[in-house]
Amino acid sequence: MDKVILITGASSGIGKETAKLFQTKSWRVAATMRTPEKAEDLQKIADIETFRLDVTDIDSIKKPIADVLAKFGRIDAVVNNAGYGLVGAFEAATPEQIERQYQTNVFGLMNVTREILPYFRAEKRGIIANIASIGGRMTFPLYSLYNSTKWAVEGFSEGLQYEVEQFNIRIKIIEPGPIKTDFYDRSEELTRREGLTAYDHFIDKALPNMKKAGETAPDGRVVAETIYEALTDGSKKLRYGVNTKNILLARKLLPDWAFFRVIKGAILK
Ligand SMILES: NC(=O)c1ccc[n+]([C@@H]2O[C@H](COP(=O)([O-])OP(=O)(O)OC[C@H]3O[C@@H](n4cnc5c(N)ncnc54)[C@H](OP(=O)(O)O)[C@@H]3O)[C@@H](O)[C@H]2O)c1
C-alpha cells in the first residue's frame, strides 16, 4: 500500500517541493496550507490532495488529520514545515509580533505533533520530521527571535524522541542552511518601532547580506530530497543538515569569540 505523508505549509518553498518530490516517489501526499484555493497547480497532480490547515488554530488541525485518514486510510509521516522569520532589531518587535512568531514556529509545530501522536501511538509506527534550521544550532545578527524559535524546535524535538521511541515513533530534525524560497521575501516580517533609528546602520549592513545568502542559495528541492532520505533511510539518525557547508563544524571546533568573529565578518561587512 502506498505510504501517506502530511506536510504543513505546503503552499510554497520547501513544503511545496516536498509535496511534489514525494508524489514522484509513489507516496500519497496531503499538502496542507492556510489557503488551498491558491494551490491549483498542486491540485492538478494525481495523488496530491490539498487540505486547509493553519498551525496556529487547533481546530483547523484536527479536521484535516481526520479527513486525510478518511481519504487515504493512513498517515505514515508528518512534516512540520510551516514557519517564517520575524527579522530585525529585537527592541523594535511588538509583543504581538513575538507572540505570532512563537505561535507559528513553536506552538504550531507542537500542536500538530500533539494531534498526530495518539494515531501514531495506536499504530505503533510513524515519523515526524520537524523543519528547524541551521539557525537552530547557531545565530545570525537580527535573527534573535527567529533563532530562538528554532532553538526551541531543536530542544523540543531532541527531548521528545526519548519518550516516543518506545512506540516505534521516530523524530527527525531537518536543518536547512539558506534556501531560495519566499522566506526572504513574501513571508519575512520585519520588526519596526516608530522613531527607533539607533539600529538603522546595523540593519542596512546585515539584512542585504542575509538576503543575498538566500538569493544565491539552492531551492527547496534539496531540502525535499533530504526529507525523503530522513523518512526512508530506516535509521535512528536524528539530525539532517542541508546546505550547511562547514559552518556547523566551525561552530563545534571554534571557541565562541572566534566563531562570532567569523559571523560578523560575513554578515556585517
Ligand atoms: N528558506 C530558508 O533559507 C530556510 C532555512 C532554514 C529553515 N527554513 C524553514 O523552512 C520552513 C519553510 O520555509 P520556506 O523557506 O519554504 O519559506 P516559504 O516559501 O515562505 O514557506 C513558508 C510556508 O509556511 C506557511 N505558513 C506560515 N504560517 C503558517 C501558519 N500559521 N499555518 C500554516 N502554514 C503557515 C506559509 O503559508 P502561506 O502561503 O499561507 O503564507 C508557507 O507555505 C520554515 O519553517 C522555515 O523557517 C527555511
Ligand as a Chemical Component Dictionary entry (heavy atoms), coordinates in Angstrom:
data_LIG
# 
_chem_comp.id                   LIG 
_chem_comp.type                 NON-POLYMER 
_chem_comp.pdbx_formal_charge   0 
_chem_comp.three_letter_code    LIG 
# 
loop_
_chem_comp_atom.comp_id 
_chem_comp_atom.atom_id 
_chem_comp_atom.alt_atom_id 
_chem_comp_atom.type_symbol 
_chem_comp_atom.charge 
_chem_comp_atom.model_Cartn_x 
_chem_comp_atom.model_Cartn_y 
_chem_comp_atom.model_Cartn_z 
_chem_comp_atom.pdbx_ordinal 
LIG N1  N1  N 0  14.400 29.355 3.264  1  
LIG C1  C1  C 0  15.375 29.202 4.157  2  
LIG O1  O1  O 0  16.502 29.726 3.998  3  
LIG C2  C2  C 0  15.139 28.339 5.387  4  
LIG C3  C3  C 0  16.255 27.911 6.119  5  
LIG C4  C4  C 0  16.062 27.135 7.254  6  
LIG C5  C5  C 0  14.786 26.796 7.646  7  
LIG N2  N2  N 1  13.706 27.227 6.927  8  
LIG C6  C6  C 0  12.371 26.837 7.400  9  
LIG O2  O2  O 0  11.712 26.128 6.375  10 
LIG C7  C7  C 0  10.309 26.205 6.585  11 
LIG C8  C8  C 0  9.624  26.521 5.262  12 
LIG O3  O3  O 0  10.019 27.810 4.842  13 
LIG P1  P1  P 0  10.356 28.159 3.308  14 
LIG O4  O4  O 0  11.777 28.510 3.241  15 
LIG O5  O5  O -1 9.826  27.126 2.418  16 
LIG O6  O6  O 0  9.552  29.536 3.143  17 
LIG P2  P2  P 0  8.150  29.891 2.438  18 
LIG O7  O7  O 0  8.235  29.616 0.986  19 
LIG O8  O8  O 0  7.845  31.256 2.915  20 
LIG O9  O9  O 0  7.121  28.844 3.075  21 
LIG C9  C9  C 0  6.604  29.008 4.372  22 
LIG C10 C10 C 0  5.306  28.260 4.461  23 
LIG O10 O10 O 0  4.805  28.328 5.810  24 
LIG C11 C11 C 0  3.428  28.627 5.734  25 
LIG N3  N3  N 0  2.867  29.191 6.968  26 
LIG C12 C12 C 0  3.217  30.326 7.606  27 
LIG N4  N4  N 0  2.414  30.490 8.686  28 
LIG C13 C13 C 0  1.556  29.431 8.713  29 
LIG C14 C14 C 0  0.513  29.009 9.560  30 
LIG N5  N5  N 0  0.136  29.734 10.618 31 
LIG N6  N6  N 0  -0.143 27.854 9.289  32 
LIG C15 C15 C 0  0.203  27.101 8.208  33 
LIG N7  N7  N 0  1.175  27.454 7.345  34 
LIG C16 C16 C 0  1.844  28.606 7.605  35 
LIG C17 C17 C 0  3.313  29.576 4.561  36 
LIG O11 O11 O 0  1.949  29.622 4.164  37 
LIG P3  P3  P 0  1.251  30.876 3.414  38 
LIG O12 O12 O 0  1.448  30.620 1.950  39 
LIG O13 O13 O 0  -0.170 30.787 3.829  40 
LIG O14 O14 O 0  1.922  32.122 3.889  41 
LIG C18 C18 C 0  4.220  28.869 3.563  42 
LIG O15 O15 O 0  3.539  27.801 2.956  43 
LIG C19 C19 C 0  10.088 27.242 7.685  44 
LIG O16 O16 O 0  9.856  26.583 8.913  45 
LIG C20 C20 C 0  11.428 27.975 7.725  46 
LIG O17 O17 O 0  11.682 28.525 8.992  47 
LIG C21 C21 C 0  13.856 27.984 5.803  48 
# 
loop_
_chem_comp_bond.comp_id 
_chem_comp_bond.atom_id_1 
_chem_comp_bond.atom_id_2 
_chem_comp_bond.value_order 
_chem_comp_bond.pdbx_ordinal 
LIG N1  C1  SING 1  
LIG C1  O1  DOUB 2  
LIG C1  C2  SING 3  
LIG C2  C3  SING 4  
LIG C2  C21 DOUB 5  
LIG C3  C4  DOUB 6  
LIG C4  C5  SING 7  
LIG C5  N2  DOUB 8  
LIG N2  C6  SING 9  
LIG N2  C21 SING 10 
LIG C6  O2  SING 11 
LIG C6  C20 SING 12 
LIG O2  C7  SING 13 
LIG C7  C8  SING 14 
LIG C7  C19 SING 15 
LIG C8  O3  SING 16 
LIG O3  P1  SING 17 
LIG P1  O4  DOUB 18 
LIG P1  O5  SING 19 
LIG P1  O6  SING 20 
LIG O6  P2  SING 21 
LIG P2  O7  DOUB 22 
LIG P2  O8  SING 23 
LIG P2  O9  SING 24 
LIG O9  C9  SING 25 
LIG C9  C10 SING 26 
LIG C10 O10 SING 27 
LIG C10 C18 SING 28 
LIG O10 C11 SING 29 
LIG C11 N3  SING 30 
LIG C11 C17 SING 31 
LIG N3  C12 SING 32 
LIG N3  C16 SING 33 
LIG C12 N4  DOUB 34 
LIG N4  C13 SING 35 
LIG C13 C14 SING 36 
LIG C13 C16 DOUB 37 
LIG C14 N5  SING 38 
LIG C14 N6  DOUB 39 
LIG N6  C15 SING 40 
LIG C15 N7  DOUB 41 
LIG N7  C16 SING 42 
LIG C17 O11 SING 43 
LIG C17 C18 SING 44 
LIG O11 P3  SING 45 
LIG P3  O12 DOUB 46 
LIG P3  O13 SING 47 
LIG P3  O14 SING 48 
LIG C18 O15 SING 49 
LIG C19 O16 SING 50 
LIG C19 C20 SING 51 
LIG C20 O17 SING 52 
# 
